[in-house]
Amino acid sequence: MDEYTTQELMSIFAMQGFSGLSLFSVLLLMALGLAVIFGQMGVINMAHGEFMAIGAYTTYLLSVLSEKHFPGFVQYYFIFAIIVSFLIAGLLGYLAEVALIRHLYKRPLDTLLATWGLSLIMQQSFRSIFGAREVSPTLPDWLLGSYQPTETIDIPLNGMFVLGLTTVVTLGVFFLMYRSSWGLQVRATTQNRLMSGAVGINTKKVDRLTFALGCGIAGIAGAAFTTIASTGPTTGSLYIVDTFMVVVFGGAGSLLGTIASAFSIAQAQSILEFFISGSMAKVITLLTIVIFLMLRPEGLIASKVRK
């Protein structure tokens, strides 16, 4: 670091910090969905990354359709793609819960194996439909370029958009979980399923909608992901470990913990990767998290749940 001037270091930290915010945004969107599923339902969903890929492929398909058949819609399709990605991923998540997950509650190892098998099936489906090569949508002009607050700092516009989208989704999840009657039913079911059923809450319906919501948020993460990287059949599986790491480190079921965890991990990896190799940055980050969890197993912010 001695070869850099103070001004250069400040610029590096600023740009890497914003690069970390872009990674933070995607990780947080992924982790929000997983926190809803894992934290609220206790389901280890190893196919969560593939639901992100569904959102990414949906965005790609809408991009291709817009270019071929509706060229005037190219500048506007992306907003529409976010909504469609949420709906398609959520619908497929609902069907997966009905067909598979509902038979495996209170059997975490079985949910892990079953959803891992589901992820392999989905990956092969992506490969058969879209091919093995990675694909990228054509982004609207308003997502291209950068904002330059100083001569040495460039902030990509797509990163700013993804950060704004993440903020809106996070506030929406917070309102839904803590300020709505449905969120109250979810939290009641989490704390005491038998008592919730006794007072008239349809716990099966809550489970299905909760799983669908988590998968739908992963679909939004997939749409956001297309602004910073290309998508392939195994793209989702590359992010599932980091997403579980965010949820466990933040404290399963804790929204604030998930936000703090995603921010810490993304910033640490982004800044460390500039000065050392990417693999070593991941190793240092993972070791730090492991040591922290050894001292505080409940994570950054623990949720109070009756057993």
Solvent accessible surface area in square Angstrom, and as a share of the most:
residue,aa,sasa,rsa
1,M,118,0.53
2,D,146,0.76
3,E,133,0.60
4,Y,69,0.26
5,T,79,0.46
6,T,102,0.59
7,Q,125,0.56
8,E,79,0.35
9,L,35,0.18
10,M,131,0.58
11,S,10,0.06
12,I,16,0.08
13,F,82,0.34
14,A,43,0.34
15,M,68,0.31
16,Q,38,0.17
17,G,14,0.13
18,F,29,0.12
19,S,56,0.36
20,G,0,0.00
21,L,39,0.20
22,S,15,0.10
23,L,42,0.21
24,F,19,0.08
25,S,0,0.00
26,V,1,0.00
27,L,1,0.01
28,L,4,0.02
29,L,0,0.00
30,M,0,0.00
31,A,0,0.00
32,L,1,0.01
33,G,0,0.00
34,L,0,0.00
35,A,8,0.06
36,V,7,0.04
37,I,0,0.00
38,F,47,0.20
39,G,17,0.17
40,Q,28,0.12
41,M,25,0.11
42,G,41,0.40
43,V,2,0.01
44,I,35,0.18
45,N,1,0.00
46,M,49,0.22
47,A,0,0.00
48,H,0,0.00
49,G,0,0.00
50,E,1,0.01
51,F,3,0.01
52,M,0,0.00
53,A,0,0.00
54,I,13,0.07
55,G,0,0.00
56,A,0,0.00
57,Y,4,0.02
58,T,12,0.07
59,T,0,0.00
60,Y,50,0.19
61,L,82,0.41
62,L,32,0.16
63,S,2,0.01
64,V,39,0.23
65,L,87,0.43
66,S,4,0.03
67,E,82,0.37
68,K,148,0.63
69,H,118,0.53
70,F,128,0.53
71,P,95,0.60
72,G,65,0.62
73,F,77,0.32
74,V,22,0.13
75,Q,63,0.28
76,Y,142,0.54
77,Y,1,0.00
78,F,0,0.00
79,I,83,0.42
80,F,98,0.41
81,A,0,0.00
82,I,15,0.07
83,I,95,0.48
84,V,27,0.16
85,S,0,0.00
86,F,64,0.27
87,L,106,0.53
88,I,67,0.34
89,A,0,0.00
90,G,10,0.09
91,L,108,0.54
92,L,72,0.36
93,G,0,0.00
94,Y,75,0.28
95,L,92,0.46
96,A,15,0.12
97,E,2,0.01
98,V,45,0.26
99,A,77,0.59
100,L,57,0.29
101,I,0,0.00
102,R,108,0.39
103,H,102,0.46
104,L,20,0.10
105,Y,49,0.19
106,K,181,0.77
107,R,118,0.43
108,P,71,0.45
109,L,120,0.60
110,D,47,0.25
111,T,2,0.01
112,L,57,0.28
113,L,98,0.49
114,A,27,0.21
115,T,0,0.00
116,W,131,0.46
117,G,26,0.25
118,L,36,0.18
119,S,4,0.03
120,L,84,0.42
121,I,116,0.59
122,M,24,0.11
123,Q,21,0.09
124,Q,96,0.43
125,S,45,0.29
126,F,15,0.06
127,R,84,0.31
128,S,85,0.55
129,I,125,0.63
130,F,46,0.19
131,G,28,0.27
132,A,73,0.57
133,R,208,0.76
134,E,109,0.49
135,V,24,0.14
136,S,65,0.42
137,P,13,0.08
138,T,61,0.35
139,L,30,0.15
140,P,0,0.00
141,D,96,0.50
142,W,100,0.35
143,L,2,0.01
144,L,91,0.45
145,G,57,0.55
146,S,58,0.38
147,Y,113,0.43
148,Q,99,0.44
149,P,61,0.38
150,T,70,0.41
151,E,162,0.73
152,T,66,0.38
153,I,28,0.14
154,D,69,0.36
155,I,30,0.15
156,P,60,0.38
157,L,60,0.30
158,N,28,0.14
159,G,1,0.01
160,M,83,0.37
161,F,47,0.20
162,V,0,0.00
163,L,49,0.25
164,G,35,0.34
165,L,23,0.12
166,T,2,0.01
167,T,69,0.40
168,V,103,0.59
169,V,19,0.11
170,T,14,0.08
171,L,115,0.57
172,G,38,0.37
173,V,9,0.05
174,F,77,0.32
175,F,125,0.52
176,L,58,0.29
177,M,6,0.03
178,Y,69,0.26
179,R,158,0.58
180,S,28,0.18
181,S,84,0.54
182,W,49,0.17
183,G,0,0.00
184,L,105,0.52
185,Q,64,0.29
186,V,3,0.02
187,R,70,0.26
188,A,33,0.26
189,T,6,0.04
190,T,35,0.20
191,Q,69,0.31
192,N,63,0.32
193,R,81,0.29
194,L,157,0.78
195,M,116,0.52
196,S,5,0.03
197,G,40,0.38
198,A,82,0.64
199,V,104,0.60
200,G,67,0.64
201,I,33,0.17
202,N,89,0.46
203,T,21,0.12
204,K,142,0.60
205,K,116,0.49
206,V,6,0.04
207,D,6,0.03
208,R,61,0.22
209,L,65,0.32
210,T,2,0.01
211,F,1,0.00
212,A,13,0.10
213,L,23,0.12
214,G,0,0.00
215,C,0,0.00
216,G,0,0.00
217,I,2,0.01
218,A,0,0.00
219,G,0,0.00
220,I,17,0.09
221,A,0,0.00
222,G,0,0.00
223,A,0,0.00
224,A,0,0.00
225,F,5,0.02
226,T,6,0.04
227,T,7,0.04
228,I,68,0.34
229,A,44,0.34
230,S,37,0.24
231,T,2,0.01
232,G,3,0.03
233,P,8,0.05
234,T,56,0.33
235,T,8,0.04
236,G,0,0.00
237,S,37,0.24
238,L,128,0.63
239,Y,44,0.17
240,I,10,0.05
241,V,104,0.60
242,D,19,0.10
243,T,0,0.00
244,F,32,0.13
245,M,23,0.10
246,V,0,0.00
247,V,0,0.00
248,V,59,0.34
249,F,20,0.08
250,G,0,0.00
251,G,1,0.01
252,A,46,0.36
253,G,11,0.11
254,S,9,0.06
255,L,19,0.10
256,L,115,0.57
257,G,0,0.00
258,T,0,0.00
259,I,49,0.25
260,A,41,0.32
261,S,0,0.00
262,A,0,0.00
263,F,97,0.40
264,S,51,0.33
265,I,3,0.01
266,A,0,0.00
267,Q,26,0.12
268,A,37,0.29
269,Q,5,0.02
270,S,8,0.05
271,I,47,0.24
272,L,52,0.26
273,E,76,0.34
274,F,87,0.36
275,F,66,0.27
276,I,66,0.34
277,S,62,0.40
278,G,34,0.33
279,S,77,0.50
280,M,96,0.43
281,A,0,0.00
282,K,92,0.39
283,V,69,0.40
284,I,69,0.35
285,T,9,0.05
286,L,88,0.44
287,L,102,0.51
288,T,83,0.48
289,I,8,0.04
290,V,66,0.38
291,I,100,0.51
292,F,58,0.24
293,L,37,0.18
294,M,146,0.65
295,L,149,0.74
296,R,93,0.34
297,P,102,0.64
298,E,80,0.36
299,G,0,0.00
300,L,50,0.25
301,I,71,0.36
302,A,51,0.39
303,S,45,0.29
304,K,192,0.81
305,V,56,0.32
306,R,166,0.61
307,K,229,0.97
